[in-house]
Amino acid sequence: MLIYNARIITMTEAGIIENGWLLTEGGCIKAVSEGVPDSLPEDSIDAQGGTVLPGFIDAHTHLGIIEDGLDFEGDDCNESTDPFTPQMRAIDGINPFDRCFEEARMRGITAVASSPGSANACGGEICAIKTDGRRIDDMLVKPCGIKFAMGENPKNVYNDRSETPITRMAVAALIREGLYKARRYVHDMDSYYSDSENYDPPEYDIKCEALMPLLDRKMKAFFHCHRADDICTAIRIAKEFSLDPVIIHGTEGWKIADIIAEQKVPVICGPIICDRCKPEMKGLELKNASTMHENGVKLAICTDHTVIPIQYLPLSAQAAVKGGLDTMEALKMLTINPAEILGIDEETGSLAPGKDADIQLYRKGENPLDLMSEPALVMINGKICRREV
């Protein structure tokens, strides 16, 4: 399919093409160029001066793993029978028929990270998925990390049962214990493979197996943190084990923006348009994203769906603009930045030949972040999911 007569925000070094065209073929982008194409195939779309940009990406959600309109029956987010569960995989709990997937598509959100919750010190494996499909295996882009949680959530869950952890010290200790065991497990496996005559393999441990890609930096460590001190604890643990860390939420990131930037740790910022619903969120400020950005922190903006309904991801970015963020930077935080943070930027997040055809089109003069704006065209892997042009 060819889209022409378009203002194209590529999110690449090509920048913004004020009058250009984009060609898709076989689910991928084949070409992006300025000017007028040599020919117009029968299925071509005249953008009429509208804006084409990559599909939005929500880098932290519980989409499909907490189902819309259901209570316990549709909530598969937290296996809170054990405070340390790296072996849990979000992909096994996601229902792709949850109607919120359609609400995401209709607002131009073409990919998300769906994550286990934060009841446990370690909740399990996060997966990056597209928002179109009937079988989650076909929607999967890649598993992208292991979810940890600092602070209030694990404390509250296990304090109610008088079980560990009920302090921040215990949460950190559980994470360290699990990582130390995994590191020793890797060492014992290496010893066995290098000298099987003198060493036996360690007894199979599914938790250690799940953490091995993390220690090899083949996956990232995602830390749920709101308070500034919890962010620092997460960075401390990541340095101890040479992990590749990402901060989720970072509500008080504005208090230590220079420190986060110095450590080169990205932050998935949000939810933004919500109340200060618990003590560790008392530092919530609209200036959070702009302050961290000004200090050089790499950012994505998220809804934490179902906390904020996923269709309000662009509105969340607009709220950050109200807090001082530049609009183009906000758009990057919904496209290329989350793609890079999740490690899926080779597939999506920008408009370039070879990338997945995850595309949205807005009518001329529309701001993609405005509450009243809706895309006239949405494509995921080249499939048209919404078309009003």
C-alpha positions in Angstrom: 0.0 0.0 0.0 1.2 3.5 -0.8 0.4 6.6 1.4 1.3 9.8 -0.4 0.9 13.6 0.0 1.8 13.2 3.7 3.8 14.9 6.4 5.9 12.0 7.7 7.4 12.0 11.2 9.9 9.2 10.7 11.5 9.1 14.1 14.8 8.4 12.3 17.8 10.6 11.3 15.6 11.6 8.3 13.5 13.6 10.7 10.3 15.1 9.4 9.5 14.8 5.7 7.1 17.7 5.0 5.7 16.3 1.7 6.4 12.6 1.2 5.2 9.1 0.6 5.5 5.7 2.3 5.2 2.3 0.7 4.4 -1.0 2.5 4.7 -4.5 1.2 4.2 -7.8 3.0 3.7 -6.4 6.4 6.8 -4.2 6.3 7.8 -0.7 5.2 9.4 -0.9 1.8 10.2 2.7 1.1 9.9 6.2 2.7 10.7 9.2 0.5 10.0 12.9 -0.1 8.2 14.3 -3.1 5.7 12.5 -5.4 5.9 8.8 -6.2 6.5 7.7 -9.7 3.1 5.9 -9.9 0.0 5.5 -7.7 -1.2 1.9 -7.3 -5.0 1.3 -7.1 -5.0 0.9 -3.3 -3.0 4.2 -2.7 -4.2 6.5 0.1 -4.0 10.3 -0.4 -3.1 11.7 3.1 -4.2 15.1 1.9 -1.4 16.8 3.9 -2.1 14.7 7.0 0.6 13.4 9.4 1.9 9.9 9.2 3.9 8.6 12.2 4.8 5.3 13.8 2.2 3.5 15.9 2.3 4.4 19.5 4.0 2.1 22.0 3.0 1.8 25.7 6.1 0.5 27.5 4.3 -0.5 30.7 0.8 -2.0 30.9 -1.0 -4.9 32.2 -3.0 -5.2 29.0 -4.9 -8.5 28.7 -3.4 -9.9 31.9 -5.9 -7.8 33.9 -9.1 -8.0 31.9 -11.6 -5.2 31.5 -14.8 -5.5 33.6 -13.7 -8.5 35.5 -12.5 -9.0 39.1 -10.6 -12.1 40.3 -11.7 -14.2 37.3 -9.8 -12.0 34.8 -6.9 -10.8 37.0 -3.9 -13.0 36.3 -1.3 -10.3 37.1 0.1 -11.3 40.5 1.0 -14.8 41.6 1.1 -13.5 45.2 1.5 -16.9 46.9 5.3 -16.5 46.7 7.1 -13.1 46.9 9.8 -14.2 44.3 8.4 -15.6 41.1 10.8 -14.9 38.1 9.5 -18.1 36.4 6.1 -16.6 35.8 5.5 -15.4 32.2 3.0 -12.7 31.3 2.4 -14.3 28.0 0.7 -17.2 29.8 -1.8 -14.9 31.4 -2.8 -12.6 28.6 -6.3 -12.8 27.0 -6.0 -11.2 23.5 -9.8 -11.1 23.3 -9.9 -8.4 26.0 -11.8 -5.5 24.4 -9.1 -3.1 25.6 -6.9 -4.4 22.7 -9.3 -2.9 20.3 -9.4 0.4 22.3 -5.7 0.5 22.0 -5.7 -0.1 18.2 -8.4 2.5 17.6 -6.2 5.1 19.3 -3.1 4.2 17.3 -1.4 2.1 19.9 0.2 -0.7 17.9 2.5 -2.3 20.5 2.7 -2.6 24.3 4.8 -4.2 27.0 2.4 -6.3 29.1 3.8 -7.1 32.5 3.2 -9.1 35.7 2.2 -6.9 38.6 4.2 -5.5 41.5 2.8 -7.6 44.4 6.0 -9.6 44.5 9.7 -8.6 44.8 10.0 -10.4 41.5 6.8 -10.8 39.5 8.0 -12.6 36.3 8.8 -12.1 32.6 7.5 -9.0 30.7 6.6 -9.5 27.0 6.4 -7.0 24.2 3.4 -7.6 22.0 1.4 -6.1 19.1 -2.1 -5.1 19.8 -3.7 -7.0 16.9 -4.3 -10.7 16.9 -6.3 -13.7 18.2 -3.4 -15.8 19.5 -0.9 -14.3 21.8 1.9 -16.3 20.3 1.3 -14.6 17.0 1.3 -11.2 18.6 4.5 -11.6 20.5 7.4 -9.4 19.5 9.8 -10.7 22.1 10.2 -11.3 25.9 11.9 -8.2 27.0 12.7 -8.4 30.7 12.1 -9.5 34.3 9.8 -7.4 36.5 11.0 -6.5 40.0 9.2 -4.3 42.5 10.6 -2.1 45.2 8.8 -0.3 48.0 5.2 -0.2 49.0 3.4 -2.8 47.0 5.2 -6.0 48.1 5.3 -4.6 51.7 1.6 -4.2 51.8 0.7 -7.6 50.2 2.9 -9.6 52.6 2.4 -7.4 55.7 -1.3 -8.4 55.6 -0.1 -12.0 56.0 2.7 -11.4 58.5 5.1 -12.9 55.9 8.4 -11.7 54.4 8.8 -9.1 53.0 7.3 -6.4 55.1 10.2 -3.9 54.9 12.2 -2.3 52.1 15.2 -4.2 53.4 13.5 -7.5 53.0 12.4 -6.7 49.5 15.9 -5.9 48.4 17.3 -8.9 50.3 14.9 -11.3 48.4 16.0 -9.9 45.1 19.6 -10.2 46.0 19.1 -13.8 47.2 17.4 -14.8 44.0 20.1 -13.2 41.9 22.9 -14.7 43.9 21.4 -18.2 43.6 21.0 -17.7 39.8 24.6 -16.6 39.5 25.8 -19.6 41.4 23.5 -21.8 39.3 25.2 -20.4 36.2 28.6 -21.1 37.6 27.7 -24.7 38.5 26.3 -25.2 35.0 29.4 -23.8 33.4 31.6 -26.1 35.6 29.6 -29.1 34.5 29.7 -28.3 30.8 33.5 -27.7 31.0 34.3 -30.8 33.0 31.4 -33.2 33.2 33.7 -36.0 34.7 34.4 -34.0 37.9 31.3 -31.9 38.2 27.6 -32.8 38.4 25.0 -30.5 37.0 23.0 -28.5 39.5 19.5 -29.7 40.4 17.1 -28.0 38.0 15.8 -24.7 39.3 13.1 -23.0 37.2 13.6 -19.7 39.0 17.3 -19.6 38.3 16.7 -20.6 34.7 14.4 -17.7 34.3 17.0 -15.3 35.7 19.9 -16.5 33.5 19.1 -14.2 30.5 19.1 -11.3 32.9 22.6 -12.1 34.2 23.8 -12.5 30.6 22.2 -9.0 29.8 20.1 -10.7 27.1 17.1 -9.3 29.0 16.6 -6.1 31.0 15.7 -5.8 34.7 12.6 -3.7 35.0 12.2 -2.2 38.5 8.9 -0.8 39.7 9.9 2.3 41.7 8.0 5.4 42.7 10.1 7.0 45.5 13.5 8.4 44.9 15.1 6.2 47.5 13.6 3.1 45.8 15.0 4.2 42.5 18.5 4.4 44.0 18.1 0.9 45.6 17.2 -0.5 42.2 20.2 1.1 40.6 22.4 -0.2 43.5 21.2 -3.8 43.0 21.6 -3.5 39.2 25.2 -2.4 39.6 25.9 -5.3 42.0 24.9 -7.9 39.5 25.8 -6.0 36.3 22.2 -5.9 35.1 20.7 -3.7 32.4 18.1 -1.8 34.4 15.0 0.2 33.5 12.9 2.1 36.0 9.2 1.8 35.8 7.1 4.7 37.0 9.9 6.9 38.5 7.3 9.2 40.1 10.0 11.0 42.1 12.5 11.0 39.4 12.4 14.7 39.2 14.0 14.8 42.7 17.1 12.9 41.5 17.0 13.5 37.7 20.7 14.3 37.6 21.6 11.1 39.4 19.5 8.9 37.1 21.0 10.6 34.1 24.5 10.0 35.4 23.8 6.3 35.8 22.3 6.2 32.2 19.2 4.4 33.4 16.1 4.9 31.3 12.7 5.5 32.9 9.2 4.5 31.8 7.3 7.4 33.3 3.7 7.1 34.4 0.9 6.9 35.2 0.6 10.7 34.9 -3.1 11.6 34.8 -4.0 10.0 38.1 -4.4 10.9 41.8 -1.8 10.4 44.5 -3.5 7.2 45.4 -0.9 5.8 47.9 1.9 7.3 50.1 4.8 6.5 47.7 3.1 8.6 45.0 2.8 11.8 47.0 5.6 13.2 44.9 3.7 13.0 41.7 4.2 16.2 39.6 3.4 17.1 36.0 7.0 18.4 35.7 8.4 14.9 36.2 9.0 14.0 32.6 10.2 17.4 31.5 12.7 17.6 34.4 14.2 14.2 33.8 14.4 14.9 30.0 16.1 18.3 30.7 18.7 16.4 32.7 19.3 13.8 29.9 17.3 10.8 31.1 15.9 8.6 28.3 12.2 8.4 28.8 9.0 6.6 27.6 5.6 7.5 28.8 3.1 4.8 29.9 -0.4 4.4 31.2 0.1 1.5 33.5 -3.2 0.2 32.1 -5.6 -0.6 33.8 -4.6 2.2 36.2 -5.2 4.6 33.3 -7.2 3.2 30.4 -4.8 2.5 27.5 -6.5 4.8 25.0 -5.4 7.7 27.1 -1.7 7.1 26.4 -1.5 10.2 24.1 -3.4 12.2 26.7 -0.8 11.2 29.2 1.9 12.5 26.9 -0.1 15.7 26.5 -0.2 16.1 30.3 3.6 15.9 30.3 3.7 18.6 27.6 1.6 20.8 30.0 4.3 20.1 32.6 6.9 21.6 30.3 7.9 18.8 27.9 8.3 19.6 24.2 5.6 18.1 21.9 8.1 16.4 19.6 9.9 14.9 22.6 6.6 13.6 23.9 5.9 11.9 20.5 9.4 10.3 20.7 8.4 9.0 24.2 5.5 7.2 22.6 7.4 5.7 19.6 11.1 5.3 19.2 12.1 5.7 22.9 9.9 2.9 24.2 10.9 0.8 21.3 14.6 1.2 22.2 14.0 0.8 25.9 12.1 -2.5 25.3 14.7 -3.7 22.8 12.2 -3.9 19.9 13.5 -0.9 17.8 14.7 -3.2 15.0 11.0 -4.1 14.5 9.0 -1.0 15.3 9.0 2.5 16.7 10.1 4.4 13.6 9.3 4.6 9.8 12.2 3.1 7.8 12.6 0.4 5.2 12.5 -3.1 6.7 10.6 -2.1 9.8 7.2 -3.5 10.6 4.4 -1.5 9.0 3.0 -0.2 12.3 1.7 3.1 11.1 -0.9 5.8 11.9 -2.3 8.7 10.0 -3.9 11.9 11.3 -5.8 14.5 9.3 -4.1 17.7 8.3 -3.8 20.1 11.3 -4.5 17.5 14.0 -2.2 17.1 16.9 -1.9 13.3 17.6 -1.7 13.9 21.3 -5.0 15.9 21.6 -7.9 14.3 23.4 -10.2 14.9 20.5 -7.8 13.5 17.9 -8.2 10.0 16.5 -6.2 8.4 13.7 -7.9 8.1 10.4 -5.7 5.1 9.5 -4.0 2.5 11.7 -1.9 -0.3 10.4 -0.2 -3.1 12.4 2.2 -5.4 10.5 0.7 -3.9 7.3 -2.8 -4.9 8.2 -5.4 -2.1 8.2 -7.0 -2.1 11.6 -8.8 1.3 11.3 -9.5 3.3 8.1 -11.6 6.4 7.7 -9.8 7.8 4.6 
